[in-house]
Amino acid sequence: MLKKVCPYCGSASFSSTTLGDPWLCPRCQKDISHVPVENPNPGPMADLSPKPEKSWMTTIKGFFKS
């Protein structure tokens, strides 16, 4: 899901694609195709970058410490 905020009226607009026709604001009907796409779900889950994994040895040592 993609999100844009209209610079004319401030309304949020959501779409599943950027292909095809111009992206029109659902409130004021102005073309907002030029507006950059935003993350619709900011927060802890928004960071999808890969996290370094623990080595298998660290995992085993942690298991036996308990």
All heavy atoms as a GROMACS GRO file, in nm:
protein
  506
    1MET      N    1   0.085  -0.117   0.000
    1MET     CA    2   0.000   0.000   0.000
    1MET      C    3   0.090   0.124   0.000
    1MET      O    4   0.187   0.130   0.074
    1MET     CB    5  -0.088  -0.002   0.124
    1MET     CG    6  -0.184   0.111   0.137
    1MET     SD    7  -0.323   0.117   0.023
    1MET     CE    8  -0.402  -0.038   0.050
    2LEU      N    9   0.058   0.217  -0.085
    2LEU     CA   10   0.133   0.341  -0.098
    2LEU      C   11   0.048   0.458  -0.048
    2LEU      O   12  -0.074   0.455  -0.056
    2LEU     CB   13   0.171   0.365  -0.243
    2LEU     CG   14   0.249   0.251  -0.310
    2LEU    CD1   15   0.262   0.277  -0.459
    2LEU    CD2   16   0.384   0.233  -0.246
    3LYS      N   17   0.114   0.560   0.003
    3LYS     CA   18   0.044   0.676   0.059
    3LYS      C   19   0.107   0.804   0.006
    3LYS      O   20   0.228   0.815  -0.005
    3LYS     CB   21   0.053   0.674   0.212
    3LYS     CG   22  -0.002   0.797   0.279
    3LYS     CD   23   0.022   0.792   0.429
    3LYS     CE   24  -0.021   0.920   0.497
    3LYS     NZ   25   0.013   0.917   0.640
    4LYS      N   26   0.022   0.900  -0.024
    4LYS     CA   27   0.065   1.035  -0.056
    4LYS      C   28  -0.023   1.131   0.021
    4LYS      O   29  -0.140   1.104   0.046
    4LYS     CB   30   0.050   1.064  -0.206
    4LYS     CG   31   0.148   0.987  -0.293
    4LYS     CD   32   0.139   1.033  -0.437
    4LYS     CE   33   0.239   0.955  -0.521
    4LYS     NZ   34   0.254   1.014  -0.654
    5VAL      N   35   0.035   1.245   0.060
    5VAL     CA   36  -0.042   1.350   0.127
    5VAL      C   37  -0.054   1.465   0.028
    5VAL      O   38   0.046   1.515  -0.024
    5VAL     CB   39   0.026   1.395   0.258
    5VAL    CG1   40  -0.050   1.511   0.320
    5VAL    CG2   41   0.035   1.279   0.355
    6CYS      N   42  -0.177   1.505   0.003
    6CYS     CA   43  -0.204   1.611  -0.094
    6CYS      C   44  -0.149   1.745  -0.043
    6CYS      O   45  -0.183   1.788   0.068
    6CYS     CB   46  -0.355   1.621  -0.117
    6CYS     SG   47  -0.400   1.753  -0.233
    7PRO      N   48  -0.065   1.813  -0.123
    7PRO     CA   49  -0.012   1.943  -0.079
    7PRO      C   50  -0.116   2.056  -0.088
    7PRO      O   51  -0.096   2.162  -0.033
    7PRO     CB   52   0.103   1.969  -0.177
    7PRO     CG   53   0.066   1.892  -0.299
    7PRO     CD   54  -0.010   1.771  -0.251
    8TYR      N   55  -0.228   2.029  -0.155
    8TYR     CA   56  -0.331   2.132  -0.173
    8TYR      C   57  -0.431   2.134  -0.057
    8TYR      O   58  -0.471   2.239  -0.010
    8TYR     CB   59  -0.404   2.110  -0.305
    8TYR     CG   60  -0.309   2.103  -0.423
    8TYR    CD1   61  -0.281   1.982  -0.484
    8TYR    CD2   62  -0.244   2.217  -0.470
    8TYR    CE1   63  -0.193   1.974  -0.591
    8TYR    CE2   64  -0.155   2.211  -0.576
    8TYR     CZ   65  -0.130   2.089  -0.636
    8TYR     OH   66  -0.042   2.082  -0.741
    9CYS      N   67  -0.474   2.014  -0.012
    9CYS     CA   68  -0.576   2.010   0.092
    9CYS      C   69  -0.532   1.934   0.217
    9CYS      O   70  -0.602   1.934   0.318
    9CYS     CB   71  -0.706   1.950   0.038
    9CYS     SG   72  -0.697   1.773   0.004
   10GLY      N   73  -0.417   1.864   0.211
   10GLY     CA   74  -0.365   1.793   0.327
   10GLY      C   75  -0.425   1.655   0.349
   10GLY      O   76  -0.392   1.588   0.447
   11SER      N   77  -0.510   1.611   0.260
   11SER     CA   78  -0.575   1.481   0.273
   11SER      C   79  -0.479   1.368   0.234
   11SER      O   80  -0.399   1.382   0.143
   11SER     CB   81  -0.699   1.477   0.183
   11SER     OG   82  -0.765   1.355   0.194
   12ALA      N   83  -0.489   1.255   0.304
   12ALA     CA   84  -0.408   1.138   0.272
   12ALA      C   85  -0.477   1.059   0.162
   12ALA      O   86  -0.600   1.047   0.158
   12ALA     CB   87  -0.390   1.050   0.394
   13SER      N   88  -0.397   1.003   0.072
   13SER     CA   89  -0.448   0.924  -0.038
   13SER      C   90  -0.368   0.794  -0.043
   13SER      O   91  -0.245   0.795  -0.032
   13SER     CB   92  -0.433   1.001  -0.169
   13SER     OG   93  -0.475   0.922  -0.278
   14PHE      N   94  -0.436   0.681  -0.060
   14PHE     CA   95  -0.372   0.550  -0.061
   14PHE      C   96  -0.397   0.480  -0.194
   14PHE      O   97  -0.504   0.495  -0.253
   14PHE     CB   98  -0.426   0.464   0.053
   14PHE     CG   99  -0.400   0.522   0.189
   14PHE    CD1  100  -0.490   0.609   0.246
   14PHE    CD2  101  -0.284   0.492   0.257
   14PHE    CE1  102  -0.467   0.664   0.371
   14PHE    CE2  103  -0.259   0.545   0.382
   14PHE     CZ  104  -0.350   0.632   0.439
   15SER      N  105  -0.298   0.401  -0.238
   15SER     CA  106  -0.311   0.326  -0.361
   15SER      C  107  -0.225   0.200  -0.353
   15SER      O  108  -0.127   0.196  -0.278
   15SER     CB  109  -0.267   0.411  -0.480
   15SER     OG  110  -0.277   0.336  -0.600
   16SER      N  111  -0.259   0.101  -0.432
   16SER     CA  112  -0.178  -0.020  -0.436
   16SER      C  113  -0.078  -0.017  -0.551
   16SER      O  114   0.006  -0.104  -0.562
   16SER     CB  115  -0.268  -0.144  -0.448
   16SER     OG  116  -0.344  -0.136  -0.566
   17THR      N  117  -0.085   0.084  -0.637
   17THR     CA  118   0.007   0.094  -0.749
   17THR      C  119   0.027   0.240  -0.791
   17THR      O  120  -0.058   0.325  -0.762
   17THR     CB  121  -0.045   0.014  -0.871
   17THR    OG1  122   0.051   0.021  -0.976
   17THR    CG2  123  -0.178   0.066  -0.920
   18THR      N  124   0.138   0.267  -0.858
   18THR     CA  125   0.163   0.400  -0.913
   18THR      C  126   0.154   0.397  -1.065
   18THR      O  127   0.182   0.495  -1.131
   18THR     CB  128   0.302   0.452  -0.872
   18THR    OG1  129   0.400   0.359  -0.916
   18THR    CG2  130   0.312   0.473  -0.723
   19LEU      N  131   0.116   0.285  -1.122
   19LEU     CA  132   0.108   0.269  -1.267
   19LEU      C  133  -0.025   0.323  -1.320
   19LEU      O  134  -0.126   0.323  -1.251
   19LEU     CB  135   0.120   0.121  -1.304
   19LEU     CG  136   0.248   0.052  -1.258
   19LEU    CD1  137   0.241  -0.095  -1.290
   19LEU    CD2  138   0.369   0.115  -1.322
   20GLY      N  139  -0.022   0.367  -1.444
   20GLY     CA  140  -0.147   0.404  -1.509
   20GLY      C  141  -0.180   0.550  -1.502
   20GLY      O  142  -0.095   0.638  -1.517
   21ASP      N  143  -0.307   0.578  -1.476
   21ASP     CA  144  -0.362   0.714  -1.478
   21ASP      C  145  -0.296   0.803  -1.372
   21ASP      O  146  -0.232   0.754  -1.280
   21ASP     CB  147  -0.512   0.709  -1.452
   21ASP     CG  148  -0.586   0.633  -1.562
   21ASP    OD1  149  -0.538   0.637  -1.677
   21ASP    OD2  150  -0.688   0.570  -1.531
   22PRO      N  151  -0.318   0.935  -1.384
   22PRO     CA  152  -0.266   1.025  -1.281
   22PRO      C  153  -0.324   0.990  -1.144
   22PRO      O  154  -0.435   0.939  -1.133
   22PRO     CB  155  -0.314   1.163  -1.324
   22PRO     CG  156  -0.356   1.150  -1.465
   22PRO     CD  157  -0.389   1.006  -1.488
   23TRP      N  158  -0.248   1.019  -1.041
   23TRP     CA  159  -0.292   0.994  -0.903
   23TRP      C  160  -0.368   1.117  -0.859
   23TRP      O  161  -0.312   1.224  -0.839
   23TRP     CB  162  -0.171   0.970  -0.815
   23TRP     CG  163  -0.200   0.924  -0.676
   23TRP    CD1  164  -0.303   0.961  -0.595
   23TRP    CD2  165  -0.123   0.831  -0.600
   23TRP    NE1  166  -0.295   0.898  -0.475
   23TRP    CE2  167  -0.184   0.817  -0.476
   23TRP    CE3  168  -0.008   0.759  -0.626
   23TRP    CZ2  169  -0.134   0.734  -0.376
   23TRP    CZ3  170   0.042   0.677  -0.527
   23TRP    CH2  171  -0.021   0.663  -0.404
   24LEU      N  172  -0.499   1.106  -0.844
   24LEU     CA  173  -0.583   1.217  -0.805
   24LEU      C  174  -0.616   1.211  -0.656
   24LEU      O  175  -0.643   1.103  -0.603
   24LEU     CB  176  -0.714   1.218  -0.885
   24LEU     CG  177  -0.700   1.228  -1.037
   24LEU    CD1  178  -0.837   1.222  -1.102
   24LEU    CD2  179  -0.625   1.354  -1.077
   25CYS      N  180  -0.615   1.326  -0.592
   25CYS     CA  181  -0.653   1.334  -0.452
   25CYS      C  182  -0.801   1.298  -0.438
   25CYS      O  183  -0.884   1.350  -0.514
   25CYS     CB  184  -0.628   1.475  -0.400
   25CYS     SG  185  -0.692   1.503  -0.232
   26PRO      N  186  -0.836   1.211  -0.343
   26PRO     CA  187  -0.976   1.173  -0.330
   26PRO      C  188  -1.066   1.286  -0.276
   26PRO      O  189  -1.186   1.283  -0.293
   26PRO     CB  190  -0.973   1.056  -0.231
   26PRO     CG  191  -0.847   1.076  -0.154
   26PRO     CD  192  -0.751   1.141  -0.248
   27ARG      N  193  -1.004   1.387  -0.215
   27ARG     CA  194  -1.083   1.496  -0.157
   27ARG      C  195  -1.102   1.614  -0.252
   27ARG      O  196  -1.214   1.657  -0.277
   27ARG     CB  197  -1.017   1.544  -0.028
   27ARG     CG  198  -1.096   1.647   0.045
   27ARG     CD  199  -1.032   1.675   0.179
   27ARG     NE  200  -1.106   1.774   0.253
   27ARG     CZ  201  -1.057   1.842   0.352
   27ARG    NH1  202  -0.933   1.820   0.390
   27ARG    NH2  203  -1.129   1.931   0.414
   28CYS      N  204  -0.990   1.664  -0.307
   28CYS     CA  205  -1.000   1.784  -0.391
   28CYS      C  206  -0.986   1.754  -0.542
   28CYS      O  207  -0.999   1.845  -0.623
   28CYS     CB  208  -0.897   1.889  -0.349
   28CYS     SG  209  -0.726   1.842  -0.381
   29GLN      N  210  -0.958   1.628  -0.576
   29GLN     CA  211  -0.949   1.582  -0.715
   29GLN      C  212  -0.835   1.644  -0.796
   29GLN      O  213  -0.835   1.640  -0.917
   29GLN     CB  214  -1.082   1.604  -0.789
   29GLN     CG  215  -1.197   1.527  -0.729
   29GLN     CD  216  -1.172   1.377  -0.731
   29GLN    OE1  217  -1.135   1.322  -0.834
   29GLN    NE2  218  -1.190   1.312  -0.617
   30LYS      N  219  -0.732   1.701  -0.728
   30LYS     CA  220  -0.617   1.756  -0.799
   30LYS      C  221  -0.516   1.645  -0.823
   30LYS      O  222  -0.507   1.548  -0.747
   30LYS     CB  223  -0.555   1.870  -0.721
   30LYS     CG  224  -0.648   1.990  -0.714
   30LYS     CD  225  -0.578   2.112  -0.665
   30LYS     CE  226  -0.677   2.227  -0.664
   30LYS     NZ  227  -0.614   2.353  -0.636
   31ASP      N  228  -0.437   1.660  -0.929
   31ASP     CA  229  -0.334   1.562  -0.964
   31ASP      C  230  -0.217   1.573  -0.866
   31ASP      O  231  -0.154   1.678  -0.855
   31ASP     CB  232  -0.286   1.586  -1.106
   31ASP     CG  233  -0.185   1.483  -1.154
   31ASP    OD1  234  -0.158   1.385  -1.081
   31ASP    OD2  235  -0.134   1.499  -1.266
   32ILE      N  236  -0.189   1.465  -0.793
   32ILE     CA  237  -0.077   1.464  -0.698
   32ILE      C  238   0.029   1.361  -0.739
   32ILE      O  239   0.102   1.309  -0.657
   32ILE     CB  240  -0.124   1.442  -0.553
   32ILE    CG1  241  -0.202   1.311  -0.539
   32ILE    CG2  242  -0.206   1.560  -0.504
   32ILE    CD1  243  -0.234   1.274  -0.395
   33SER      N  244   0.035   1.332  -0.870
   33SER     CA  245   0.133   1.235  -0.922
   33SER      C  246   0.276   1.276  -0.891
   33SER      O  247   0.364   1.191  -0.876
   33SER     CB  248   0.116   1.219  -1.072
   33SER     OG  249  -0.013   1.173  -1.103
   34HIS      N  250   0.302   1.406  -0.881
   34HIS     CA  251   0.437   1.457  -0.857
   34HIS      C  252   0.481   1.445  -0.711
   34HIS      O  253   0.598   1.459  -0.678
   34HIS     CB  254   0.445   1.604  -0.900
   34HIS     CG  255   0.357   1.695  -0.818
   34HIS    ND1  256   0.220   1.701  -0.839
   34HIS    CD2  257   0.384   1.777  -0.715
   34HIS    CE1  258   0.169   1.787  -0.752
   34HIS    NE2  259   0.266   1.834  -0.675
   35VAL      N  260   0.388   1.418  -0.620
   35VAL     CA  261   0.418   1.411  -0.477
   35VAL      C  262   0.487   1.278  -0.446
   35VAL      O  263   0.444   1.173  -0.494
   35VAL     CB  264   0.287   1.423  -0.394
   35VAL    CG1  265   0.314   1.408  -0.246
   35VAL    CG2  266   0.218   1.555  -0.424
   36PRO      N  267   0.596   1.280  -0.368
   36PRO     CA  268   0.664   1.154  -0.336
   36PRO      C  269   0.577   1.063  -0.249
   36PRO      O  270   0.497   1.109  -0.169
   36PRO     CB  271   0.790   1.197  -0.261
   36PRO     CG  272   0.770   1.339  -0.225
   36PRO     CD  273   0.662   1.396  -0.312
   37VAL      N  274   0.597   0.933  -0.267
   37VAL     CA  275   0.524   0.833  -0.190
   37VAL      C  276   0.580   0.828  -0.048
   37VAL      O  277   0.700   0.839  -0.027
   37VAL     CB  278   0.538   0.694  -0.258
   37VAL    CG1  279   0.476   0.585  -0.175
   37VAL    CG2  280   0.476   0.697  -0.396
   38GLU      N  281   0.491   0.810   0.051
   38GLU     CA  282   0.532   0.798   0.190
   38GLU      C  283   0.503   0.658   0.241
   38GLU      O  284   0.424   0.585   0.183
   38GLU     CB  285   0.452   0.898   0.276
   38GLU     CG  286   0.482   1.042   0.247
   38GLU     CD  287   0.405   1.135   0.339
   38GLU    OE1  288   0.346   1.089   0.438
   38GLU    OE2  289   0.404   1.255   0.310
   39ASN      N  290   0.564   0.625   0.354
   39ASN     CA  291   0.536   0.498   0.420
   39ASN      C  292   0.403   0.512   0.493
   39ASN      O  293   0.389   0.596   0.580
   39ASN     CB  294   0.649   0.465   0.518
   39ASN     CG  295   0.631   0.332   0.584
   39ASN    OD1  296   0.527   0.269   0.576
   39ASN    ND2  297   0.734   0.287   0.652
   40PRO      N  298   0.303   0.426   0.461
   40PRO     CA  299   0.174   0.440   0.526
   40PRO      C  300   0.171   0.391   0.670
   40PRO      O  301   0.080   0.422   0.745
   40PRO     CB  302   0.081   0.354   0.440
   40PRO     CG  303   0.172   0.255   0.378
   40PRO     CD  304   0.303   0.324   0.360
   41ASN      N  305   0.273   0.316   0.713
   41ASN     CA  306   0.277   0.258   0.848
   41ASN      C  307   0.407   0.290   0.918
   41ASN      O  308   0.487   0.200   0.944
   41ASN     CB  309   0.258   0.107   0.842
   41ASN     CG  310   0.128   0.068   0.781
   41ASN    OD1  311   0.026   0.127   0.810
   41ASN    ND2  312   0.131  -0.028   0.692
   42PRO      N  313   0.435   0.416   0.950
   42PRO     CA  314   0.559   0.445   1.020
   42PRO      C  315   0.558   0.385   1.159
   42PRO      O  316   0.453   0.370   1.220
   42PRO     CB  317   0.564   0.597   1.026
   42PRO     CG  318   0.422   0.639   1.015
   42PRO     CD  319   0.353   0.534   0.932
   43GLY      N  320   0.670   0.347   1.207
   43GLY     CA  321   0.680   0.288   1.340
   43GLY      C  322   0.785   0.179   1.344
   43GLY      O  323   0.864   0.164   1.251
   44PRO      N  324   0.788   0.101   1.450
   44PRO     CA  325   0.892   0.000   1.465
   44PRO      C  326   0.895  -0.102   1.354
   44PRO      O  327   1.000  -0.151   1.318
   44PRO     CB  328   0.860  -0.067   1.598
   44PRO     CG  329   0.745   0.003   1.657
   44PRO     CD  330   0.696   0.104   1.560
   45MET      N  331   0.781  -0.137   1.298
   45MET     CA  332   0.778  -0.238   1.193
   45MET      C  333   0.811  -0.179   1.056
   45MET      O  334   0.825  -0.251   0.959
   45MET     CB  335   0.640  -0.305   1.187
   45MET     CG  336   0.605  -0.382   1.312
   45MET     SD  337   0.724  -0.512   1.351
   45MET     CE  338   0.695  -0.625   1.218
   46ALA      N  339   0.824  -0.047   1.046
   46ALA     CA  340   0.849   0.017   0.918
   46ALA      C  341   0.991  -0.008   0.868
   46ALA      O  342   1.016  -0.006   0.749
   46ALA     CB  343   0.825   0.167   0.929
   47ASP      N  344   1.085  -0.032   0.958
   47ASP     CA  345   1.223  -0.057   0.919
   47ASP      C  346   1.237  -0.202   0.874
   47ASP      O  347   1.240  -0.292   0.956
   47ASP     CB  348   1.318  -0.026   1.035
   47ASP     CG  349   1.463  -0.046   0.996
   47ASP    OD1  350   1.493  -0.054   0.875
   47ASP    OD2  351   1.547  -0.054   1.086
   48LEU      N  352   1.246  -0.222   0.743
   48LEU     CA  353   1.255  -0.358   0.689
   48LEU      C  354   1.398  -0.396   0.651
   48LEU      O  355   1.419  -0.495   0.583
   48LEU     CB  356   1.163  -0.371   0.567
   48LEU     CG  357   1.015  -0.344   0.596
   48LEU    CD1  358   0.936  -0.352   0.467
   48LEU    CD2  359   0.961  -0.442   0.698
   49SER      N  360   1.495  -0.316   0.694
   49SER     CA  361   1.633  -0.348   0.662
   49SER      C  362   1.675  -0.475   0.736
   49SER      O  363   1.630  -0.503   0.846
   49SER     CB  364   1.725  -0.232   0.700
   49SER     OG  365   1.714  -0.205   0.837
   50PRO      N  366   1.762  -0.555   0.673
   50PRO     CA  367   1.802  -0.681   0.737
   50PRO      C  368   1.878  -0.657   0.867
   50PRO      O  369   1.959  -0.566   0.877
   50PRO     CB  370   1.890  -0.749   0.633
   50PRO     CG  371   1.920  -0.648   0.530
   50PRO     CD  372   1.823  -0.534   0.545
   51LYS      N  373   1.848  -0.736   0.965
   51LYS     CA  374   1.915  -0.728   1.095
   51LYS      C  375   2.027  -0.832   1.100
   51LYS      O  376   2.011  -0.942   1.047
   51LYS     CB  377   1.816  -0.756   1.208
   51LYS     CG  378   1.693  -0.669   1.206
   51LYS     CD  379   1.726  -0.528   1.250
   51LYS     CE  380   1.602  -0.445   1.263
   51LYS     NZ  381   1.577  -0.354   1.157
   52PRO      N  382   2.138  -0.798   1.165
   52PRO     CA  383   2.243  -0.899   1.176
   52PRO      C  384   2.194  -1.017   1.261
   52PRO      O  385   2.130  -0.997   1.364
   52PRO     CB  386   2.358  -0.825   1.245
   52PRO     CG  387   2.297  -0.704   1.305
   52PRO     CD  388   2.172  -0.674   1.228
   53GLU      N  389   2.220  -1.136   1.214
   53GLU     CA  390   2.177  -1.254   1.287
   53GLU      C  391   2.282  -1.294   1.389
   53GLU      O  392   2.401  -1.272   1.370
   53GLU     CB  393   2.154  -1.370   1.190
   53GLU     CG  394   2.037  -1.345   1.097
   53GLU     CD  395   2.011  -1.465   1.009
   53GLU    OE1  396   2.045  -1.578   1.049
   53GLU    OE2  397   1.955  -1.446   0.900
   54LYS      N  398   2.236  -1.355   1.498
   54LYS     CA  399   2.329  -1.408   1.596
   54LYS      C  400   2.394  -1.533   1.538
   54LYS      O  401   2.332  -1.607   1.463
   54LYS     CB  402   2.255  -1.448   1.724
   54LYS     CG  403   2.197  -1.335   1.802
   54LYS     CD  404   2.130  -1.390   1.926
   54LYS     CE  405   2.063  -1.284   2.007
   54LYS     NZ  406   1.995  -1.340   2.124
   55SER      N  407   2.517  -1.556   1.576
   55SER     CA  408   2.582  -1.678   1.531
   55SER      C  409   2.521  -1.796   1.606
   55SER      O  410   2.464  -1.781   1.715
   55SER     CB  411   2.733  -1.672   1.556
   55SER     OG  412   2.759  -1.683   1.695
   56TRP      N  413   2.535  -1.914   1.553
   56TRP     CA  414   2.479  -2.033   1.618
   56TRP      C  415   2.546  -2.057   1.752
   56TRP      O  416   2.484  -2.103   1.846
   56TRP     CB  417   2.491  -2.155   1.526
   56TRP     CG  418   2.633  -2.193   1.495
   56TRP    CD1  419   2.710  -2.148   1.393
   56TRP    CD2  420   2.714  -2.283   1.569
   56TRP    NE1  421   2.834  -2.203   1.397
   56TRP    CE2  422   2.840  -2.288   1.505
   56TRP    CE3  423   2.696  -2.360   1.682
   56TRP    CZ2  424   2.945  -2.366   1.551
   56TRP    CZ3  425   2.801  -2.440   1.726
   56TRP    CH2  426   2.924  -2.442   1.661
   57MET      N  427   2.675  -2.018   1.764
   57MET     CA  428   2.747  -2.038   1.890
   57MET      C  429   2.690  -1.947   2.000
   57MET      O  430   2.674  -1.990   2.114
   57MET     CB  431   2.896  -2.011   1.870
   57MET     CG  432   2.978  -2.043   1.993
   57MET     SD  433   2.967  -2.215   2.043
   57MET     CE  434   3.097  -2.286   1.948
   58THR      N  435   2.658  -1.822   1.966
   58THR     CA  436   2.599  -1.730   2.063
   58THR      C  437   2.464  -1.783   2.109
   58THR      O  438   2.430  -1.776   2.228
   58THR     CB  439   2.582  -1.591   2.000
   58THR    OG1  440   2.708  -1.546   1.951
   58THR    CG2  441   2.528  -1.491   2.099
   59THR      N  442   2.386  -1.836   2.017
   59THR     CA  443   2.255  -1.892   2.052
   59THR      C  444   2.270  -2.010   2.147
   59THR      O  445   2.197  -2.020   2.247
   59THR     CB  446   2.181  -1.936   1.924
   59THR    OG1  447   2.171  -1.824   1.836
   59THR    CG2  448   2.042  -1.986   1.956
   60ILE      N  449   2.364  -2.098   2.121
   60ILE     CA  450   2.384  -2.216   2.206
   60ILE      C  451   2.434  -2.174   2.345
   60ILE      O  452   2.386  -2.223   2.448
   60ILE     CB  453   2.483  -2.314   2.140
   60ILE    CG1  454   2.416  -2.377   2.019
   60ILE    CG2  455   2.528  -2.420   2.239
   60ILE    CD1  456   2.506  -2.465   1.938
   61LYS      N  457   2.529  -2.079   2.351
   61LYS     CA  458   2.578  -2.032   2.480
   61LYS      C  459   2.467  -1.970   2.562
   61LYS      O  460   2.457  -1.991   2.682
   61LYS     CB  461   2.691  -1.929   2.460
   61LYS     CG  462   2.822  -1.989   2.416
   61LYS     CD  463   2.925  -1.881   2.395
   61LYS     CE  464   3.056  -1.938   2.349
   61LYS     NZ  465   3.154  -1.831   2.322
   62GLY      N  466   2.379  -1.894   2.497
   62GLY     CA  467   2.265  -1.834   2.566
   62GLY      C  468   2.170  -1.939   2.620
   62GLY      O  469   2.112  -1.926   2.727
   63PHE      N  470   2.154  -2.049   2.548
   63PHE     CA  471   2.065  -2.157   2.590
   63PHE      C  472   2.117  -2.223   2.717
   63PHE      O  473   2.043  -2.252   2.810
   63PHE     CB  474   2.050  -2.260   2.479
   63PHE     CG  475   1.967  -2.378   2.515
   63PHE    CD1  476   1.830  -2.368   2.521
   63PHE    CD2  477   2.027  -2.499   2.546
   63PHE    CE1  478   1.752  -2.478   2.556
   63PHE    CE2  479   1.951  -2.609   2.580
   63PHE     CZ  480   1.813  -2.598   2.585
   64PHE      N  481   2.248  -2.247   2.722
   64PHE     CA  482   2.306  -2.318   2.837
   64PHE      C  483   2.328  -2.229   2.959
   64PHE      O  484   2.348  -2.276   3.067
   64PHE     CB  485   2.438  -2.387   2.798
   64PHE     CG  486   2.413  -2.509   2.714
   64PHE    CD1  487   2.443  -2.510   2.578
   64PHE    CD2  488   2.357  -2.623   2.770
   64PHE    CE1  489   2.420  -2.622   2.502
   64PHE    CE2  490   2.332  -2.736   2.693
   64PHE     CZ  491   2.364  -2.736   2.560
   65LYS      N  492   2.322  -2.094   2.941
   65LYS     CA  493   2.334  -2.003   3.055
   65LYS      C  494   2.208  -2.007   3.141
   65LYS      O  495   2.212  -1.984   3.260
   65LYS     CB  496   2.357  -1.859   3.008
   65LYS     CG  497   2.498  -1.829   2.970
   65LYS     CD  498   2.511  -1.683   2.939
   65LYS     CE  499   2.653  -1.648   2.906
   65LYS     NZ  500   2.667  -1.506   2.875
   66SER      N  501   2.096  -2.037   3.083
   66SER     CA  502   1.967  -2.035   3.155
   66SER      C  503   1.957  -2.142   3.259
   66SER      O  504   2.008  -2.243   3.262
   66SER     CB  505   1.852  -2.052   3.055
   66SER     OG  506   1.858  -1.948   2.961
   0.00000   0.00000   0.00000
